[in-house]
Amino acid sequence: MSRLRNAGRTALATVSGLAVVGVLGVTAAVGDQWVGRWTGASQAALDAGTREMPVEPAELPSVCPGPVALPAGADVGDQQFSAAPVQTSTTLAAAVDGATRAPGLTGLDGSDAGALTEGPEADVSVGPTDDVRVLRVQPSAADPLRGSAAVASVTTAGDLRGLAAASCTTPSTSHWLVGGSSRVGSSALLAVQNPSSRPASVALEVFGPSGPVAVGGQAAFTVAPGEEVVTRLDSLAPEQRRLGVHVQARGARVTASLQSQEIDGLVAAGTDLVEPGGVPASSFAVTGVVSRGEPADDEHAAALWLLAPQEAGTAHVSVYGPEGRVTLRGAEEVPLAAGAVTGVPLGGLEAGTYAVVVDADVPVTGAARFAVPGELPDDDVVDGTPYDVAWSAARAVAAPQEPASGQVALPRGADGATVVLAGVPAVRDPDVAPDGEVVATVRGLDAEGAVAGEREVRVPVGGSVEVPAEDVGASTAVVVDAAAGPGSLAWSVRLTTADAAETPGALVATLDPTPTLVAPGGVEVRRVDAW
């Protein structure tokens, strides 16, 4: 048995998105007499009234967004002022352990299939991609499934300048995305993919700083099997400084991602792929938020965006960094208007990497963003400071008493990858000091799918710790297992690379982990008295 699978037995989490449980977790209600015949009239079965039938888990697809691209008609003018002076390089990485058969990568329609390379601990694949790809995995009912895939696009110059990356996601009937803007100088491309064999009827709800945005009939469309539909939110809902989108599907499950791109005059202001976040809930966490020590009024300082889609309420924001809990003035109580995307500035923090936890009295979701400055090449014809941005989506706060397990695939193209771990206190009362540690094991997978190294990390509850991926030899994926403790673990991976001016770390993105899956291996049939 692989080391990853064995570790996963003691640290298991439930994946969301694909309704595996919907296929396997149904309960059939049948009459007494029928159960008796079906079970061979076993008195024990009749007394218990139940029996579990083995069923093979359903296939688990994860959809990876395609390469970032300029909106149609954006690249106009002569070569000197081209919006796309360099090509975009896009790579995809995948790592899977615990599948019952060899996992593969396909197109959205199932064509162009290719198997992952079998490795000692995991099947892996790393290479270039030029379209939407689907990682198709068959889970096992006997072993935990560790599967993750991610895509990254690197553009070192031009309007798309940035490192845009996202973990691949499982299909669902509902996705919440918070991030991006539709102001002049910005584009927001919402891509909805349907990897199934049935058409999906999709409806969009769009939210802005002032509340829900009326978008009319253009917000409803059909996504054919194996197809993708891209909607320009800057046309559908223009002049929104902050955007939130709810994607709802009927008929088939879909995936969604949002390409956010901004320019400031003629200078690039950042490109990234916004991943779907958690469903609105009473609490959530975002990790890997970087502060460069900007003042509170700096427009490039990190920011938190909150969306309470249904009703008004109040949110309380807690910030945890390398030195522990940080008091953020103005965030003690943040008023939430129903359906409005509310911005909370995170400027004024000391330089470092932080986790942000939100607790609210109404269901809320959101995301955080930060920006990193770079330089223009010496021969560039424009002046100014370019920026790149990274978005981190809201994730549910795990229960402290439960162990957690997850993984992140590492696409090529980034010069560096850093694992950011934060200990989230169970009680986030400002009058109660966080205490204790969360013990996490960080493992790295190399290009052959072998565990190249591992490190035990003690993460202070109410604090954050960074582990360079190279410290555990990770080149294809990072795997993290956390034991139950006084707090829960929230983590992500920060990717960085240089721009056209060879400025180290000037391009940045954040990848969220894919939880380890335990697929149910049977359905329960129970006796009921129907009359």
FIDOLO-35834 format. One record per residue (C-alpha): residue in three letters; x, y, z. Coordinates in steps of 0.05 Angstrom, whole numbers, padded with zeros to 5 digits, always signed. Layout:
N
AlaXYZ/...
REM end
This chain:
531
Met+00000+00000+00000/Ser+00026+00070-00018/Arg+00049+00117+00037/Leu-00001+00168+00014/Arg-00060+00120+00018/Asn-00039+00095+00086/Ala-00034+00166+00112/Gly-00101+00183+00082/Arg-00135+00130+00123/Thr-00123+00171+00186/Ala-00138+00239+00155/Leu-00200+00239+00112/Ala-00243+00295+00084/Thr-00305+00295+00042/Val-00302+00325-00028/Ser-00358+00370-00052/Gly-00383+00384-00121/Leu-00396+00317-00155/Ala-00455+00282-00123/Val-00422+00215-00112/Val-00464+00208-00051/Gly-00525+00222-00093/Val-00509+00159-00134/Leu-00486+00115-00077/Gly-00519+00140-00014/Val-00592+00130-00031/Thr-00636+00088+00014/Ala-00687+00042-00017/Ala-00751+00032+00022/Val-00784-00035+00010/Gly-00835-00080+00045/Asp-00822-00132+00097/Gln-00840-00191+00054/Trp-00795-00169-00004/Val-00736-00160+00042/Gly-00746-00229+00070/Arg-00745-00262+00002/Trp-00686-00220-00023/Thr-00643-00235+00038/Gly-00660-00309+00039/Ala-00709-00299+00096/Ser-00652-00287+00145/Gln-00684-00274+00212/Ala-00625-00229+00231/Ala-00636-00186+00170/Leu-00710-00182+00183/Asp-00698-00162+00255/Ala-00650-00108+00235/Gly-00693-00088+00176/Thr-00632-00065+00135/Arg-00580-00092+00089/Glu-00523-00058+00052/Met-00513-00075-00021/Pro-00444-00064-00052/Val-00444-00013-00109/Glu-00384+00012-00149/Pro-00370+00087-00137/Ala-00386+00133-00195/Glu-00331+00162-00238/Leu-00304+00229-00212/Pro-00288+00282-00264/Ser-00249+00345-00249/Val-00252+00400-00301/Cys-00190+00444-00313/Pro-00202+00513-00344/Gly-00170+00528-00412/Pro-00113+00578-00423/Val-00127+00651-00408/Ala-00141+00694-00469/Leu-00158+00766-00486/Pro-00232+00780-00500/Ala-00250+00780-00574/Gly-00228+00844-00607/Ala-00182+00866-00550/Asp-00117+00857-00589/Val-00119+00914-00639/Gly-00069+00965-00663/Asp+00002+00960-00689/Gln+00056+00913-00662/Gln+00088+00968-00620/Phe+00025+00975-00578/Ser+00001+00904-00583/Ala-00041+00879-00524/Ala-00009+00811-00532/Pro+00065+00821-00549/Val+00084+00752-00521/Gln+00052+00684-00522/Thr+00017+00654-00462/Ser+00046+00589-00436/Thr-00003+00542-00403/Thr+00012+00477-00366/Leu-00029+00426-00329/Ala-00009+00379-00272/Ala-00046+00320-00242/Ala-00032+00269-00188/Val-00077+00212-00167/Asp-00071+00156-00115/Gly-00125+00108-00095/Ala-00163+00099-00161/Thr-00187+00030-00182/Arg-00163+00038-00253/Ala-00113+00083-00289/Pro-00138+00155-00287/Gly-00138+00194-00352/Leu-00142+00264-00382/Thr-00193+00278-00437/Gly-00227+00335-00472/Leu-00294+00360-00448/Asp-00330+00312-00494/Gly-00288+00252-00472/Ser-00244+00251-00534/Asp-00169+00259-00539/Ala-00158+00213-00480/Gly-00090+00202-00449/Ala-00070+00162-00387/Leu-00029+00188-00330/Thr+00040+00158-00319/Glu+00040+00105-00264/Gly+00087+00122-00207/Pro+00109+00089-00141/Glu+00060+00130-00098/Ala+00015+00164-00149/Asp-00002+00167-00222/Val+00021+00235-00249/Ser+00019+00279-00310/Val+00053+00346-00323/Gly+00055+00381-00390/Pro+00028+00436-00435/Thr-00045+00444-00451/Asp-00083+00487-00501/Asp-00155+00473-00483/Val-00203+00453-00427/Arg-00184+00385-00400/Val-00219+00335-00354/Leu-00185+00290-00304/Arg-00228+00227-00300/Val-00218+00182-00239/Gln-00253+00119-00215/Pro-00253+00121-00138/Ser-00247+00058-00096/Ala-00295+00039-00041/Ala-00237+00009-00002/Asp-00185+00064-00003/Pro-00185+00140+00004/Leu-00176+00176-00063/Arg-00123+00229-00066/Gly-00133+00265-00132/Ser-00117+00335-00153/Ala-00103+00373-00217/Ala-00087+00446-00231/Val-00074+00491-00290/Ala-00030+00553-00296/Ser-00022+00605-00351/Val+00039+00650-00352/Thr+00041+00714-00393/Thr+00103+00756-00380/Ala+00081+00821-00416/Gly+00022+00855-00448/Asp-00049+00865-00423/Leu-00053+00793-00399/Arg+00011+00799-00359/Gly+00004+00753-00299/Leu+00005+00684-00270/Ala-00066+00657-00274/Ala-00077+00590-00239/Ala-00134+00548-00213/Ser-00145+00480-00183/Cys-00191+00437-00226/Thr-00261+00428-00198/Thr-00316+00375-00196/Pro-00383+00389-00229/Ser-00442+00414-00188/Thr-00510+00444-00196/Ser-00489+00507-00158/His-00425+00549-00158/Trp-00410+00614-00122/Leu-00354+00658-00150/Val-00333+00724-00119/Gly-00279+00766-00154/Gly-00264+00808-00214/Ser-00291+00874-00240/Ser-00330+00899-00300/Arg-00307+00971-00298/Val-00274+01005-00358/Gly-00205+00974-00366/Ser-00228+00908-00337/Ser-00255+00844-00367/Ala-00290+00786-00332/Leu-00300+00723-00373/Leu-00345+00671-00340/Ala-00333+00601-00369/Val-00384+00546-00356/Gln-00366+00475-00376/Asn-00410+00413-00383/Pro-00369+00348-00381/Ser-00431+00304-00380/Ser-00472+00269-00434/Arg-00534+00311-00421/Pro-00549+00385-00435/Ala-00549+00433-00377/Ser-00596+00492-00369/Val-00556+00547-00334/Ala-00581+00609-00299/Leu-00537+00665-00272/Glu-00547+00712-00213/Val-00499+00771-00214/Phe-00484+00815-00154/Gly-00448+00882-00150/Pro-00429+00933-00096/Ser-00500+00960-00094/Gly-00536+00893-00095/Pro-00564+00844-00146/Val-00553+00866-00218/Ala-00610+00860-00268/Val-00583+00821-00328/Gly-00647+00799-00364/Gly-00653+00739-00410/Gln-00579+00736-00426/Ala-00568+00704-00358/Ala-00602+00640-00380/Phe-00571+00593-00431/Thr-00560+00520-00448/Val-00492+00485-00446/Ala-00491+00425-00493/Pro-00458+00360-00472/Gly-00382+00365-00476/Glu-00384+00440-00490/Glu-00364+00506-00458/Val-00401+00573-00458/Val-00363+00637-00443/Thr-00402+00699-00420/Arg-00371+00769-00417/Leu-00395+00797-00351/Asp-00366+00865-00369/Ser-00419+00866-00423/Leu-00474+00831-00385/Ala-00465+00872-00321/Pro-00420+00932-00337/Glu-00389+00982-00289/Gln-00389+00938-00228/Arg-00327+00951-00185/Arg-00337+00885-00149/Leu-00370+00823-00177/Gly-00404+00761-00149/Val-00437+00707-00191/His-00481+00648-00173/Val-00483+00595-00228/Gln-00542+00547-00223/Ala-00552+00487-00268/Arg-00609+00438-00283/Gly-00607+00375-00324/Ala-00532+00363-00314/Arg-00477+00385-00267/Val-00428+00438-00292/Thr-00363+00471-00272/Ala-00347+00546-00274/Ser-00288+00593-00270/Leu-00279+00668-00279/Gln-00220+00699-00316/Ser-00207+00767-00286/Gln-00162+00816-00323/Glu-00149+00890-00311/Ile-00107+00946-00341/Asp-00091+01015-00313/Gly-00087+01060-00373/Leu-00036+01023-00416/Val-00004+00984-00359/Ala-00026+00914-00338/Ala-00059+00911-00270/Gly-00066+00836-00261/Thr-00096+00772-00289/Asp-00121+00711-00251/Leu-00171+00654-00252/Val-00223+00660-00198/Glu-00244+00591-00170/Pro-00313+00576-00142/Gly-00315+00585-00067/Gly-00356+00552-00012/Val-00431+00558-00009/Pro-00456+00616+00035/Ala-00449+00595+00108/Ser-00441+00626+00176/Ser-00364+00623+00172/Phe-00308+00614+00121/Ala-00233+00622+00116/Val-00185+00646+00062/Thr-00111+00633+00066/Gly-00047+00657+00033/Val-00065+00731+00034/Val+00000+00770+00025/Ser+00012+00840+00054/Arg+00072+00880+00033/Gly+00062+00929+00090/Glu+00019+00976+00049/Pro-00018+01032+00086/Ala-00092+01025+00098/Asp-00111+01072+00041/Asp-00066+01040-00012/Glu-00110+01018-00071/His-00062+00960-00083/Ala-00067+00933-00012/Ala-00100+00866+00000/Ala-00175+00866+00006/Leu-00231+00819+00028/Trp-00297+00816-00010/Leu-00360+00791+00024/Leu-00427+00771-00006/Ala-00489+00756+00035/Pro-00536+00739-00022/Gln-00603+00733+00014/Glu-00607+00778+00075/Ala-00571+00835+00111/Gly-00528+00821+00171/Thr-00462+00832+00205/Ala-00395+00799+00194/His-00336+00794+00242/Val-00267+00788+00210/Ser-00208+00754+00245/Val-00138+00759+00217/Tyr-00081+00711+00235/Gly-00009+00719+00213/Pro+00063+00698+00228/Glu+00060+00733+00295/Gly-00009+00709+00314/Arg-00076+00744+00316/Val-00078+00815+00288/Thr-00129+00868+00304/Leu-00156+00900+00240/Arg-00190+00965+00255/Gly-00258+00971+00223/Ala-00266+00896+00215/Glu-00293+00881+00284/Glu-00363+00891+00256/Val-00375+00896+00181/Pro-00447+00911+00159/Leu-00472+00867+00102/Ala-00526+00891+00055/Ala-00568+00836+00023/Gly-00541+00817-00046/Ala-00484+00868-00044/Val-00410+00852-00053/Thr-00378+00888+00005/Gly-00304+00907+00005/Val-00263+00904+00068/Pro-00193+00935+00060/Leu-00136+00895+00091/Gly-00085+00951+00086/Gly-00045+00969+00148/Leu-00020+00899+00162/Glu+00053+00885+00172/Ala+00089+00851+00115/Gly+00073+00776+00117/Thr+00024+00722+00096/Tyr-00043+00719+00131/Ala-00106+00677+00139/Val-00173+00713+00144/Val-00233+00681+00178/Val-00303+00709+00173/Asp-00360+00696+00221/Ala-00429+00724+00205/Asp-00500+00722+00231/Val-00526+00708+00160/Pro-00500+00661+00105/Val-00440+00693+00071/Thr-00387+00675+00020/Gly-00329+00714-00009/Ala-00257+00718-00030/Ala-00193+00756-00017/Arg-00143+00787-00065/Phe-00074+00816-00061/Ala-00029+00850-00112/Val+00046+00847-00126/Pro+00084+00902-00164/Gly+00133+00887-00220/Glu+00174+00925-00271/Leu+00168+00939-00345/Pro+00224+00919-00392/Asp+00274+00974-00408/Asp+00251+00975-00481/Asp+00177+00982-00464/Val+00143+01041-00497/Val+00098+01058-00437/Asp+00113+01080-00367/Gly+00085+01058-00301/Thr+00086+01001-00251/Pro+00051+00937-00272/Tyr+00017+00893-00220/Asp-00006+00822-00217/Val-00063+00798-00172/Ala-00080+00732-00137/Trp-00149+00712-00114/Ser-00164+00663-00057/Ala-00235+00636-00052/Ala-00276+00625+00012/Arg-00269+00555+00041/Ala-00310+00523+00096/Val-00278+00522+00165/Ala-00267+00449+00185/Ala-00286+00423+00254/Pro-00225+00422+00300/Gln-00240+00352+00326/Glu-00237+00322+00255/Pro-00172+00305+00219/Ala-00163+00335+00150/Ser-00128+00315+00086/Gly-00118+00347+00018/Gln-00071+00358-00040/Val-00051+00410-00093/Ala-00021+00394-00161/Leu+00036+00439-00183/Pro+00035+00461-00256/Arg+00101+00478-00289/Gly+00115+00550-00307/Ala+00122+00576-00236/Asp+00192+00587-00208/Gly+00170+00577-00136/Ala+00114+00545-00096/Thr+00101+00557-00022/Val+00053+00519+00023/Val+00017+00567+00069/Leu-00014+00536+00132/Ala-00057+00570+00184/Gly-00086+00545+00249/Val-00158+00569+00257/Pro-00183+00574+00329/Ala-00248+00539+00346/Val-00268+00600+00387/Arg-00255+00666+00352/Asp-00275+00712+00408/Pro-00228+00773+00410/Asp-00227+00767+00486/Val-00202+00695+00483/Ala-00129+00684+00465/Pro-00117+00627+00415/Asp-00078+00569+00444/Gly-00048+00503+00422/Glu-00020+00475+00357/Val-00045+00437+00296/Val+00003+00383+00275/Ala+00007+00375+00199/Thr+00049+00330+00155/Val+00071+00360+00088/Arg+00094+00312+00034/Gly+00121+00327-00035/Leu+00111+00286-00099/Asp+00166+00288-00151/Ala+00159+00282-00227/Glu+00157+00206-00223/Gly+00100+00204-00173/Ala+00144+00184-00114/Val+00144+00217-00045/Ala+00208+00259-00048/Gly+00205+00284+00023/Glu+00161+00300+00082/Arg+00161+00348+00141/Glu+00121+00352+00205/Val+00097+00423+00217/Arg+00069+00449+00282/Val+00022+00506+00263/Pro+00003+00552+00321/Val-00072+00560+00330/Gly-00084+00633+00311/Gly-00020+00637+00269/Ser+00008+00619+00201/Val+00070+00581+00176/Glu+00101+00577+00107/Val+00137+00516+00078/Pro+00173+00522+00011/Ala+00151+00464-00033/Glu+00224+00450-00051/Asp+00237+00434+00023/Val+00197+00369+00013/Gly+00220+00358-00059/Ala+00152+00374-00089/Ser+00152+00384-00164/Thr+00085+00352-00184/Ala+00041+00357-00122/Val+00038+00374-00048/Val-00001+00330+00001/Val-00021+00354+00071/Asp-00050+00313+00128/Ala-00071+00346+00193/Ala-00087+00311+00258/Ala-00147+00331+00301/Gly-00128+00384+00351/Pro-00149+00447+00387/Gly-00159+00483+00321/Ser-00171+00467+00248/Leu-00122+00473+00190/Ala-00133+00519+00131/Trp-00081+00519+00076/Ser-00064+00537+00004/Val-00005+00540-00043/Arg+00024+00606-00070/Leu+00057+00603-00139/Thr+00106+00656-00163/Thr+00149+00669-00225/Ala+00186+00726-00259/Asp+00158+00774-00311/Ala+00189+00799-00376/Ala+00235+00846-00337/Glu+00260+00784-00299/Thr+00233+00812-00233/Pro+00232+00752-00185/Gly+00163+00737-00156/Ala+00129+00791-00196/Leu+00075+00744-00222/Val+00033+00707-00170/Ala-00026+00661-00160/Thr-00058+00619-00106/Leu-00083+00547-00110/Asp-00133+00517-00062/Pro-00129+00443-00041/Thr-00173+00386-00065/Pro-00198+00346-00005/Thr-00184+00272+00000/Leu-00247+00232-00018/Val-00276+00172+00016/Ala-00327+00143-00033/Pro-00384+00102-00003/Gly-00384+00031-00029/Gly-00456+00011-00020/Val-00528+00030-00013/Glu-00571+00014+00047/Val-00637-00022+00036/Arg-00683-00019+00096/Arg-00750-00046+00115/Val-00807+00002+00127/Asp-00879-00011+00145/Ala-00916+00017+00086/Trp-00984-00002+00113/
REM end
